Amino acid sequence: MSDKSTFLRVVLDPRLNMEASSRDSGEQKHQKIHLHEETGWNKVLSQTQGLLGVQSTNFKEMDALLLAAEHLETDAQQQHSAVKFSDSLSALEAIQSNPMNNTSATLCEQLNKLSKKSKTVLQWIPSHSNNNNNNNNNNNNNNNNNNNNNNDDDDDDDDDDDDDDDDDDDDDDDDDNNNNNNIIIIIIIIIIIIIIIIIIIIIIIIIIIIIIIRRRRRRRRRRRRRRSEQLALVRLGLFVHRVPFGSSHRVYDERLVSSLKVDDCDISDHSCIHFDLNLQKPKAEKKKVTYRKTRKINSDTLRKLIVDSNVTEKVSSKETVHEKVEIFNETVEAVLDLLAPVKTKNVPIRPNSHWYTDELRTLKQERRCAERKWRKSRLEIHRQIYVYAKNKVNDMLVKSKKKYFKERIFECKGNSNELYKLVKSLYKPTSSYKPVLPSHDDTEQLCNNFSSFFGGKIDNIRNQLDSESTLTPNNEPPSNPSSTLQEFRPALVEEVDKLIIAMPNKSCVLDKIPAWLFKEAHKELAPSLADIINSSLANHDFPSSLKQAYVTPLIKKASLDKEEMKNYRPVSNIPIISKLIEKIVSSRILQHLAFNNLHTNFQSAYKKHHSTESALLRVANDILRYIDNKKSVLLILLDLSAAFDTIDHDILLARAHSRFGIDGEALYWLNAYLKNRTQTVSIDNNKATPSPLKYGVPQGSVLGPLLFTMYTAPVADIAERHGVNYHLYADDTQLYVPLDNTLETASYQKEPIEKCVVEIADWMNSNKLKLNSDKTDVIVFGTNKALIDLNFNSVQIKSSSVPVSSSVNDSSAELLIH
């Protein structure tokens, strides 16, 4: 291939160019020929076409140049393929052989001027044209050829210089772009800083506004306080106002204001008034209380100290149950003294509202405990628990108030005067709170008065029953159970541990450690307590220190006269250890009764899967079923006076043996549990002299209610003999029979229930239980027409006539009616 062709391919093919560069001596190491700049190519093409259209007269030459330029542009867009230039090369060689070189030379000069912007690709055109002229003039001159070669080298150098200039231009463009980017970044940063400054200024302005608003509110409160103080002084009798200098002042009420003195003031035209108010703040009643800061006791520390005290070994080393209980209490109390010693302080007496119940008090304690836990941990879950407890207290408070006033309004039924007083007290409360105890000056004397009243009441009932009794007590035939309960099964440590966890958080004054602390250290205390319980069961003995009960007087209804002691009932508080022993014994007796089918059929108290709901469902279902069968129902609700307090211990033990098969050591244990008990009335840490309990079972005990149901079991036998439907729940007895809707038939049909009630009354008298006819209710259920036809007015119970009521106050019966 000719030198011109080789030059063209080197220029146009990047791969040949790279090989030529590698063979170069390295003088221009970074030289590179750019063939793909579209802007330069398009510009060259357009200007070339313009020149050809104006100056060229040789259309063949013009077409060849135009074809070459188009191929050059196409090749620049298609990554400079050297093969694509075959057509352009043949066209340009045709121009070389054309004798019309003047026009070609002219065009080449024109194109050479444009080559500075179009890079070095078209530089071969003027070189090609000059070589043609030299070849035509000196065809056989070798020196000229050498000169031409030298000229070609010079042209290459010029091309390299142009490439360097282009690289410099590219570097300048990159620097300009970098500078522009830096300027934009700086502007963005400045804008962000300005925005942050504006936000800070806005926050400062808001804080200043809040401070100004708070200061204004404080000023308003001060002004209101001053006005209220001035109005209070006016009401007290001194008309305080600004008066001119030298004016006279007088007191409207000399009993309230004394030592009046008016001083002239030199700096103002008003006088300065000095006076003394004859007021005395009433002294708040206070009481002394002893307490321990048990809330600050760490559970881990408590458990560690109990283990270190060796309480289990100390208890097991004692022989009698009395000694075991004593050493247990001493050891636990010593541990508690280390963690929370006993303190005494005076606290003001704040009587509770009538609607403030024990349940509400317990909920408030739980709320306070949840609040302390949340304030200590600051966890969201603890805050939610506290909010839930707080809402629960508020709901219970509203419900308690509604219930209290609903009961008060119900009690005022038919008495417009009492109803008016109640409504007036709601809209215009006059005093603070009514005390829940009779008026007294000496609390200790009040305790003794209550103790004498409760003991005398039982003695009076027993004496009256002895005079009225016509039957021999316990004259029912024995039931002859298939098996007997000779002894109580020992308690396991795991069983005692579960009982400690399940017991309520109620403590007695006799407890050396609160119930909730018992639960905290249940694993450490369970072995000692199991030892005490098993010693009591094995030796059929009950600790004498646990036979003492603290009694608190509790008014029966808030509407009753608080000055009458008969309106109060004694509520016993039993030590925790006593409750645990009773729990074990109660579970053993219930297992014996259930296994031998000795339970009363329709007794829902203290029986598994039975409750007040089961009692109400059964009675209500029977009544509705009779009414659906076009019958009426006569229901009698019996009430007992001091039912738990008049039980005869000997009769109870005899019935437990003959009817329920309790014998041997188990019966001896019951005898030890019932005999030689005492009770002490306690009010505000003041105690009465202990009084013996010759009768009854403790109402606050665990075992007492179960023993009462065993004691009254023969009532069911009497009802069954007379064919009367019955249902029992502890000391509540419901008797009912169906009646036809005609007066003649109904009068005959009600005779069995009347005879049944008479026999039950006689049985109760002989068993030292008093039937209270004044609180016994009678009610008839049926359709409106049937009630009109029957026209029952009363039911005869022995010598007294009980009137038929349209409603009763008994809670269970009230549910039945509605």
NORNORPE-V100754 format. One record per residue. N is the residue number from 0. SS is DSSP state (hx for helix, st for strand, lp for the rest). PHI is phi as a letter, one per 30 degrees, with the letter a starting at -180 (NA if undefined). BURIAL is 1 if it has 16 or more other C-alpha atoms within 10 Angstrom, else 0. Layout:
# NORNORPE-V100754
N:SS:PHI:BURIAL  N:SS:PHI:BURIAL
This chain:
# NORNORPE-V100754
0:lp:NA:0  1:lp:d:0  2:hx:d:0  3:hx:d:0  4:hx:d:0  5:hx:d:0  6:hx:d:0  7:hx:d:1  8:hx:d:1  9:hx:d:1  10:hx:d:1  11:hx:d:1  12:lp:c:1  13:hx:d:1  14:hx:d:0  15:hx:d:0  16:hx:d:1  17:hx:d:0  18:hx:d:0  19:hx:d:0  20:hx:d:1  21:hx:d:0  22:hx:d:0  23:lp:d:0  24:lp:d:0  25:lp:j:0  26:lp:d:0  27:lp:b:0  28:lp:d:0  29:lp:c:0  30:lp:d:1  31:lp:a:1  32:lp:c:1  33:lp:c:1  34:lp:c:1  35:lp:b:1  36:lp:c:0  37:hx:d:0  38:hx:d:0  39:hx:d:1  40:hx:d:1  41:hx:d:0  42:hx:d:0  43:hx:d:1  44:hx:d:1  45:hx:d:0  46:hx:d:0  47:hx:d:1  48:hx:d:0  49:hx:d:0  50:hx:d:0  51:hx:d:1  52:hx:d:0  53:hx:c:0  54:hx:c:0  55:lp:d:1  56:lp:c:0  57:lp:c:0  58:hx:d:0  59:hx:d:0  60:hx:d:1  61:hx:d:1  62:hx:d:0  63:hx:d:1  64:hx:d:1  65:hx:d:1  66:hx:d:0  67:hx:d:1  68:hx:d:1  69:hx:d:1  70:hx:d:1  71:hx:d:1  72:hx:d:1  73:hx:d:1  74:hx:d:1  75:hx:d:1  76:hx:d:0  77:lp:c:0  78:lp:i:0  79:lp:h:1  80:lp:d:1  81:hx:d:1  82:hx:d:0  83:hx:d:0  84:hx:c:1  85:hx:d:0  86:hx:d:0  87:hx:d:1  88:hx:d:1  89:hx:d:0  90:hx:d:1  91:hx:d:1  92:hx:d:0  93:hx:d:0  94:hx:d:1  95:hx:d:1  96:hx:d:0  97:lp:d:0  98:lp:d:0  99:lp:d:0  100:hx:d:1  101:hx:d:0  102:hx:d:1  103:hx:d:1  104:hx:d:1  105:hx:d:0  106:hx:d:1  107:hx:d:1  108:hx:d:0  109:hx:d:1  110:hx:d:1  111:hx:d:1  112:hx:d:0  113:hx:d:1  114:lp:d:1  115:lp:d:0  116:lp:c:0  117:lp:c:1  118:lp:i:1  119:lp:c:1  120:lp:d:1  121:lp:d:1  122:hx:d:1  123:hx:d:1  124:hx:d:1  125:hx:d:1  126:hx:d:1  127:hx:d:1  128:hx:d:1  129:hx:d:0  130:hx:d:1  131:hx:d:1  132:hx:d:0  133:hx:d:0  134:hx:d:0  135:hx:d:0  136:hx:d:0  137:lp:b:0  138:lp:d:0  139:lp:c:0  140:lp:c:0  141:hx:d:0  142:hx:d:0  143:hx:d:1  144:hx:d:1  145:hx:d:0  146:hx:d:0  147:hx:d:1  148:hx:d:0  149:hx:d:0  150:hx:d:0  151:hx:d:1  152:hx:d:0  153:hx:d:0  154:hx:d:1  155:hx:d:0  156:hx:d:0  157:hx:d:0  158:hx:d:1  159:hx:d:1  160:hx:d:0  161:hx:d:1  162:hx:d:1  163:hx:d:1  164:hx:d:0  165:hx:d:1  166:hx:d:1  167:hx:d:0  168:hx:d:0  169:hx:d:0  170:hx:d:0  171:hx:d:0  172:hx:d:0  173:hx:d:0  174:hx:d:0  175:hx:d:0  176:hx:d:0  177:hx:d:0  178:hx:d:0  179:hx:d:0  180:hx:d:0  181:hx:d:0  182:hx:d:0  183:hx:d:0  184:hx:d:0  185:hx:d:0  186:hx:d:0  187:hx:d:0  188:hx:d:0  189:hx:d:0  190:hx:d:0  191:hx:d:0  192:hx:d:0  193:hx:d:0  194:hx:d:0  195:hx:d:0  196:hx:d:0  197:hx:d:0  198:hx:d:0  199:hx:d:0  200:hx:d:0  201:hx:d:0  202:hx:d:0  203:hx:d:0  204:hx:d:0  205:hx:d:0  206:hx:d:0  207:hx:d:0  208:hx:d:0  209:hx:d:0  210:hx:d:0  211:hx:d:0  212:hx:d:0  213:hx:d:0  214:hx:d:0  215:hx:d:0  216:hx:d:0  217:hx:d:0  218:hx:d:0  219:hx:d:0  220:hx:d:0  221:hx:d:0  222:hx:d:0  223:hx:d:0  224:hx:d:0  225:hx:d:0  226:hx:d:0  227:hx:d:0  228:hx:d:0  229:hx:d:1  230:hx:d:0  231:hx:d:0  232:hx:d:1  233:hx:d:0  234:hx:d:0  235:hx:d:1  236:lp:k:1  237:lp:c:1  238:lp:d:1  239:lp:d:0  240:lp:a:0  241:lp:d:0  242:lp:b:0  243:lp:d:0  244:lp:d:0  245:lp:i:0  246:lp:d:0  247:lp:d:0  248:lp:b:0  249:lp:b:0  250:lp:c:0  251:lp:d:0  252:lp:b:0  253:lp:d:0  254:lp:d:0  255:lp:c:0  256:st:b:1  257:st:b:0  258:st:h:0  259:st:d:0  260:st:b:0  261:st:c:0  262:st:c:0  263:lp:d:0  264:lp:c:0  265:lp:d:0  266:lp:c:0  267:lp:b:0  268:lp:c:0  269:lp:c:1  270:lp:c:1  271:st:c:0  272:st:c:0  273:st:c:0  274:st:a:0  275:st:c:0  276:st:c:1  277:lp:d:0  278:lp:b:0  279:lp:b:0  280:lp:d:0  281:lp:d:0  282:lp:d:0  283:lp:d:0  284:lp:d:0  285:st:b:0  286:st:b:0  287:st:d:0  288:st:b:0  289:st:c:0  290:st:a:0  291:lp:b:0  292:lp:d:0  293:hx:d:1  294:hx:d:0  295:hx:c:0  296:lp:d:0  297:lp:d:0  298:hx:d:0  299:hx:d:0  300:hx:d:0  301:hx:d:1  302:hx:d:1  303:hx:d:0  304:hx:d:1  305:hx:d:1  306:hx:d:0  307:hx:d:0  308:lp:d:0  309:lp:h:0  310:hx:d:1  311:hx:d:1  312:hx:d:0  313:hx:d:0  314:hx:d:1  315:hx:d:1  316:hx:d:0  317:lp:d:0  318:lp:c:0  319:lp:c:1  320:hx:d:1  321:hx:d:1  322:hx:d:1  323:hx:d:1  324:hx:d:1  325:hx:d:0  326:hx:d:1  327:hx:d:1  328:hx:d:1  329:hx:d:0  330:hx:d:1  331:hx:d:1  332:hx:d:1  333:hx:d:1  334:hx:d:1  335:hx:d:1  336:hx:d:0  337:hx:d:0  338:hx:d:1  339:lp:b:1  340:lp:d:0  341:lp:d:0  342:st:b:0  343:st:b:0  344:st:a:0  345:st:c:0  346:st:b:0  347:st:d:0  348:lp:d:0  349:lp:b:0  350:lp:d:0  351:lp:d:0  352:lp:d:0  353:lp:d:1  354:lp:d:1  355:lp:d:0  356:lp:c:0  357:hx:d:0  358:hx:d:0  359:hx:d:1  360:hx:d:0  361:hx:d:0  362:hx:d:1  363:hx:d:1  364:hx:d:0  365:hx:d:1  366:hx:d:1  367:hx:d:0  368:hx:d:0  369:hx:d:1  370:hx:d:1  371:hx:d:0  372:hx:d:1  373:hx:d:1  374:hx:d:0  375:hx:d:0  376:hx:c:0  377:lp:i:0  378:lp:d:0  379:hx:d:0  380:hx:d:0  381:hx:d:1  382:hx:d:1  383:hx:d:0  384:hx:d:1  385:hx:d:1  386:hx:d:1  387:hx:d:0  388:hx:d:1  389:hx:d:1  390:hx:d:0  391:hx:d:0  392:hx:d:1  393:hx:d:0  394:hx:d:0  395:hx:d:1  396:hx:d:1  397:hx:d:0  398:hx:d:0  399:hx:d:1  400:hx:d:1  401:hx:d:0  402:hx:d:0  403:hx:d:1  404:hx:d:1  405:hx:d:0  406:hx:d:0  407:hx:d:1  408:hx:d:1  409:hx:d:0  410:hx:d:0  411:lp:d:1  412:lp:d:0  413:lp:i:0  414:lp:b:0  415:hx:d:0  416:hx:d:0  417:hx:d:0  418:hx:d:1  419:hx:d:0  420:hx:d:0  421:hx:d:1  422:hx:d:0  423:hx:d:0  424:hx:d:0  425:hx:d:0  426:hx:d:0  427:lp:b:0  428:lp:d:0  429:lp:c:0  430:lp:b:0  431:lp:d:0  432:lp:b:0  433:lp:d:0  434:lp:d:0  435:lp:c:1  436:lp:b:1  437:lp:d:0  438:lp:d:0  439:lp:a:0  440:lp:c:0  441:lp:b:0  442:hx:d:1  443:hx:d:1  444:hx:d:0  445:hx:d:1  446:hx:d:1  447:hx:d:1  448:hx:d:0  449:hx:d:1  450:hx:d:1  451:hx:d:0  452:hx:d:0  453:hx:d:1  454:hx:d:1  455:hx:d:0  456:hx:d:0  457:hx:d:1  458:hx:d:0  459:hx:d:0  460:hx:d:1  461:hx:d:1  462:hx:d:0  463:hx:d:0  464:hx:d:1  465:hx:d:0  466:hx:d:0  467:hx:c:0  468:lp:d:1  469:lp:c:0  470:lp:c:0  471:lp:d:0  472:lp:d:0  473:lp:h:1  474:lp:c:0  475:lp:d:0  476:lp:d:0  477:lp:d:0  478:lp:d:0  479:lp:h:0  480:lp:d:1  481:lp:d:0  482:lp:b:0  483:lp:c:1  484:st:c:1  485:lp:d:0  486:lp:a:1  487:lp:c:1  488:lp:d:0  489:lp:d:1  490:lp:c:1  491:lp:d:0  492:hx:d:1  493:hx:d:0  494:hx:d:0  495:hx:d:1  496:hx:d:1  497:hx:d:0  498:hx:d:1  499:hx:d:1  500:hx:d:1  501:hx:d:0  502:lp:d:1  503:lp:d:0  504:lp:d:0  505:lp:c:0  506:lp:c:1  507:lp:c:1  508:lp:d:0  509:lp:d:1  510:lp:d:1  511:lp:d:1  512:lp:b:1  513:lp:d:1  514:hx:d:1  515:hx:d:1  516:hx:d:1  517:hx:e:1  518:hx:d:1  519:hx:d:1  520:lp:c:1  521:hx:d:1  522:hx:d:1  523:hx:d:1  524:hx:c:1  525:hx:e:1  526:hx:d:1  527:hx:d:1  528:hx:d:1  529:hx:d:1  530:hx:d:1  531:hx:d:1  532:hx:d:1  533:hx:d:1  534:hx:d:1  535:hx:d:1  536:hx:d:1  537:hx:d:1  538:lp:c:0  539:lp:h:1  540:lp:b:1  541:lp:c:1  542:lp:e:1  543:hx:d:0  544:hx:d:0  545:hx:c:1  546:lp:d:1  547:st:c:1  548:st:c:1  549:st:c:1  550:st:c:1  551:st:c:1  552:st:d:1  553:st:b:0  554:st:d:1  555:lp:d:0  556:lp:b:0  557:lp:d:1  558:lp:d:0  559:lp:d:0  560:lp:d:1  561:lp:d:1  562:lp:d:0  563:lp:c:0  564:hx:d:1  565:hx:d:0  566:hx:d:1  567:st:c:1  568:st:c:1  569:st:d:1  570:st:c:1  571:st:d:1  572:st:c:1  573:lp:c:1  574:lp:d:1  575:hx:d:1  576:hx:d:1  577:hx:d:1  578:hx:d:1  579:hx:d:1  580:hx:d:1  581:hx:d:1  582:hx:d:1  583:hx:d:1  584:hx:d:1  585:hx:d:1  586:hx:d:0  587:hx:d:1  588:hx:d:1  589:hx:d:1  590:hx:d:0  591:hx:d:1  592:hx:d:1  593:hx:d:0  594:hx:d:0  595:lp:c:0  596:lp:h:0  597:lp:c:1  598:lp:d:1  599:lp:d:1  600:lp:e:0  601:lp:c:1  602:st:c:1  603:lp:c:1  604:lp:d:1  605:lp:h:1  606:lp:b:0  607:lp:d:0  608:lp:i:0  609:lp:b:0  610:lp:a:0  611:hx:d:0  612:hx:d:0  613:hx:d:0  614:hx:d:1  615:hx:d:1  616:hx:d:0  617:hx:d:0  618:hx:d:1  619:hx:d:0  620:hx:d:0  621:hx:d:1  622:hx:d:1  623:hx:d:1  624:hx:d:0  625:hx:d:1  626:hx:d:1  627:hx:d:0  628:lp:d:0  629:lp:i:0  630:lp:b:1  631:st:c:1  632:st:b:1  633:st:c:1  634:st:c:1  635:st:c:1  636:st:c:1  637:st:d:1  638:lp:b:1  639:st:c:1  640:st:c:1  641:lp:h:1  642:lp:d:1  643:lp:d:1  644:lp:c:1  645:lp:c:1  646:lp:d:1  647:lp:d:1  648:hx:d:1  649:hx:d:0  650:hx:d:0  651:hx:d:1  652:hx:d:1  653:hx:d:1  654:hx:d:1  655:hx:d:1  656:hx:d:1  657:hx:d:1  658:lp:c:1  659:lp:c:1  660:lp:i:1  661:st:d:1  662:lp:b:1  663:hx:i:0  664:hx:d:1  665:hx:d:1  666:hx:d:1  667:hx:d:1  668:hx:d:1  669:hx:d:1  670:hx:d:1  671:hx:d:1  672:hx:d:1  673:hx:d:1  674:lp:d:1  675:lp:i:0  676:st:c:1  677:st:b:1  678:st:b:1  679:st:b:1  680:st:d:1  681:st:b:1  682:st:b:1  683:lp:h:0  684:lp:i:0  685:st:c:0  686:st:b:1  687:lp:c:1  688:lp:d:0  689:lp:e:1  690:st:b:1  691:st:d:0  692:st:c:1  693:lp:d:1  694:lp:b:1  695:lp:i:1  696:lp:b:1  697:lp:d:1  698:lp:d:1  699:lp:d:1  700:lp:d:1  701:lp:d:1  702:hx:d:1  703:hx:e:1  704:hx:d:1  705:hx:d:1  706:hx:d:1  707:hx:d:1  708:hx:d:1  709:hx:d:1  710:hx:d:1  711:lp:c:1  712:lp:e:1  713:hx:d:1  714:hx:e:1  715:hx:d:1  716:hx:d:0  717:hx:d:1  718:hx:d:1  719:hx:d:0  720:hx:d:0  721:lp:c:1  722:lp:i:0  723:lp:c:1  724:st:d:1  725:st:b:1  726:st:a:1  727:st:c:1  728:st:b:1  729:lp:h:1  730:lp:c:1  731:st:c:1  732:st:b:1  733:st:c:1  734:st:c:1  735:st:a:1  736:st:b:1  737:st:d:1  738:st:b:1  739:lp:d:1  740:lp:d:1  741:lp:c:1  742:hx:d:1  743:hx:d:0  744:hx:d:0  745:hx:d:1  746:hx:d:0  747:hx:d:0  748:hx:d:1  749:lp:d:1  750:hx:d:0  751:hx:e:1  752:hx:d:1  753:hx:d:1  754:hx:d:1  755:hx:d:1  756:hx:d:1  757:hx:d:1  758:hx:d:1  759:hx:d:1  760:hx:d:1  761:hx:d:1  762:hx:d:1  763:hx:d:1  764:hx:d:1  765:hx:d:1  766:lp:c:1  767:lp:i:1  768:lp:c:1  769:st:c:1  770:st:d:1  771:lp:c:0  772:lp:d:1  773:lp:d:0  774:lp:c:1  775:lp:d:1  776:st:c:1  777:st:b:1  778:st:b:1  779:st:c:1  780:st:c:1  781:lp:l:1  782:lp:d:0  783:hx:d:0  784:hx:d:0  785:hx:d:1  786:hx:d:1  787:hx:d:0  788:hx:d:0  789:hx:d:1  790:lp:h:0  791:lp:d:1  792:lp:c:0  793:st:a:0  794:st:b:1  795:st:d:0  796:st:b:1  797:lp:h:0  798:lp:c:0  799:st:c:0  800:st:c:0  801:st:c:1  802:st:d:0  803:st:d:1  804:st:c:0  805:lp:d:0  806:lp:a:0  807:lp:b:1  808:lp:d:0  809:lp:d:0  810:hx:d:0  811:hx:d:1  812:hx:d:1  813:hx:d:0  814:hx:d:0  815:hx:d:1  816:hx:d:0  817:lp:d:0
